[in-house]
Amino acid sequence: MKKLISVLAIALIFALCLPVAVMAADSPVAPSTYKCEVSPNNANAGSVNKVDKGNNVYEITATPANGYKFVDWTITGEYEIKQGTAKDKLVIIGISSDVKAVANFNAISSEGDKDPTAPPTGDSVYMLVFACLAALAGAGYAFKKARA
């Protein structure tokens, strides 16, 4: 009888302690920290700056040198842009892996900073508009004279 009571007591203690062990909180896990490297595509073209905002969030800034313009950022790794775009000089990114950000700079040509995709402007466009308006006015005059 004593053995039976001992076995039941051990079983009762085990049954009461098991839920406590199961309900224990997970052990704290240290947050992951990743590297964020920034560099210019050409050291003479400009400079870059990185500010660690904490929690794997970084503010990256590109500053072009004289004679150069900032084009965009090329970023590799797992990241999310939190503020700005890849075309902005100042961007805030959150990273979830090691990340490399390269600021791309281009030299400004002696003709200025022209966009090759922009529509043509200047004298030739104005001359074309003037020629079209003159032709329209001439056609209107001829039509009116023919009806008279």
C-alpha positions as CSV (number, residue, x, y, z in Angstrom):
1,M,0.0,0.0,0.0
2,K,2.9,2.4,0.8
3,K,4.3,1.7,-2.7
4,L,1.0,2.5,-4.4
5,I,0.8,5.8,-2.5
6,S,4.4,6.7,-3.3
7,V,3.8,6.0,-7.0
8,L,0.6,8.0,-7.0
9,A,2.3,10.9,-5.2
10,I,5.2,10.9,-7.8
11,A,2.6,10.8,-10.7
12,L,0.7,13.7,-9.1
13,I,3.8,15.8,-8.7
14,F,4.9,15.1,-12.3
15,A,1.4,15.9,-13.6
16,L,1.4,19.3,-11.7
17,C,5.0,20.3,-12.8
18,L,4.6,19.4,-16.5
19,P,2.3,22.2,-17.4
20,V,4.6,24.7,-15.7
21,A,7.5,23.6,-17.8
22,V,5.4,23.7,-21.0
23,M,4.1,27.2,-20.2
24,A,7.5,28.7,-19.6
25,A,8.4,31.6,-21.9
26,D,10.9,31.2,-24.7
27,S,14.4,32.1,-23.9
28,P,15.3,35.6,-25.2
29,V,17.1,35.7,-28.5
30,A,19.6,38.3,-29.2
31,P,18.6,40.5,-32.2
32,S,20.5,39.8,-35.4
33,T,22.9,42.5,-36.5
34,Y,23.9,42.9,-40.1
35,K,26.6,44.9,-41.9
36,C,25.7,47.8,-44.1
37,E,28.6,48.9,-46.3
38,V,28.4,52.0,-48.4
39,S,30.8,53.3,-51.1
40,P,30.8,55.5,-54.2
41,N,31.2,53.9,-57.6
42,N,34.2,56.2,-58.1
43,A,36.1,57.7,-55.2
44,N,36.8,60.9,-57.1
45,A,33.1,61.3,-58.1
46,G,31.7,61.9,-54.6
47,S,31.4,60.7,-51.0
48,V,29.0,58.6,-49.0
49,N,27.9,58.7,-45.4
50,K,26.1,56.1,-43.3
51,V,24.3,56.7,-40.0
52,D,23.2,53.7,-37.9
53,K,19.6,54.5,-36.6
54,G,19.4,51.3,-34.6
55,N,17.4,48.1,-35.1
56,N,19.2,47.4,-38.5
57,V,18.0,50.7,-39.9
58,Y,20.5,53.0,-41.7
59,E,20.4,56.4,-43.2
60,I,22.7,56.6,-46.3
61,T,23.7,59.8,-48.0
62,A,25.5,60.5,-51.3
63,T,27.2,63.8,-52.0
64,P,28.6,64.4,-55.5
65,A,32.0,66.1,-56.0
66,N,32.4,69.2,-58.2
67,G,31.8,68.2,-61.8
68,Y,29.7,65.1,-61.0
69,K,26.0,64.4,-60.4
70,F,24.4,61.7,-58.3
71,V,22.5,59.2,-60.4
72,D,21.1,56.5,-58.0
73,W,21.9,53.8,-55.5
74,T,22.7,50.2,-56.3
75,I,21.8,48.1,-53.2
76,T,22.5,44.4,-52.9
77,G,21.2,42.1,-50.1
78,E,17.9,41.9,-48.3
79,Y,16.6,45.4,-47.5
80,E,13.5,47.6,-47.5
81,I,13.5,51.3,-48.4
82,K,11.8,53.0,-45.5
83,Q,12.1,56.6,-46.8
84,G,13.0,58.0,-50.2
85,T,13.8,56.0,-53.4
86,A,17.0,54.7,-55.0
87,K,17.1,57.9,-57.0
88,D,17.3,60.1,-53.9
89,K,20.7,61.3,-52.4
90,L,19.4,60.5,-48.9
91,V,17.7,57.1,-48.3
92,I,16.7,55.3,-45.1
93,I,16.8,51.5,-45.4
94,G,16.0,48.6,-43.1
95,I,18.2,45.6,-43.6
96,S,17.6,41.9,-43.0
97,S,20.9,40.6,-44.3
98,D,24.4,42.0,-45.0
99,V,23.9,44.8,-47.5
100,K,26.2,46.7,-49.9
101,A,25.0,50.1,-51.2
102,V,26.9,51.8,-54.0
103,A,26.3,55.5,-54.8
104,N,26.5,55.9,-58.6
105,F,27.8,59.2,-59.9
106,N,28.3,60.4,-63.4
107,A,30.5,63.3,-64.7
108,I,28.6,66.3,-65.9
109,S,29.4,67.0,-69.5
110,S,30.6,70.4,-70.7
111,E,27.2,70.9,-72.4
112,G,25.5,70.7,-69.0
113,D,23.4,68.0,-67.5
114,K,21.2,66.8,-70.4
115,D,18.7,64.0,-70.2
116,P,19.0,62.0,-73.4
117,T,15.4,60.9,-73.1
118,A,14.0,64.4,-72.9
119,P,12.1,65.7,-75.9
120,P,14.1,68.1,-78.1
121,T,13.8,71.8,-77.3
122,G,15.3,75.0,-78.6
123,D,15.1,76.9,-81.9
124,S,14.3,73.9,-84.1
125,V,11.1,73.1,-82.2
126,Y,10.0,76.8,-82.3
127,M,10.7,77.0,-86.0
128,L,8.6,73.9,-86.6
129,V,5.7,75.3,-84.6
130,F,5.9,78.6,-86.4
131,A,6.0,76.9,-89.8
132,C,2.9,74.8,-88.9
133,L,1.0,77.9,-87.8
134,A,2.0,79.8,-90.9
135,A,0.9,76.9,-93.1
136,L,-2.4,76.7,-91.3
137,A,-3.0,80.5,-91.6
138,G,-2.1,80.3,-95.4
139,A,-4.5,77.4,-95.9
140,G,-7.3,79.3,-94.1
141,Y,-6.7,82.4,-96.2
142,A,-6.7,80.3,-99.4
143,F,-10.0,78.6,-98.3
144,K,-11.6,81.9,-97.6
145,K,-10.4,83.4,-100.9
146,A,-11.7,80.3,-102.8
147,R,-15.2,80.7,-101.2
148,A,-15.5,84.4,-102.1
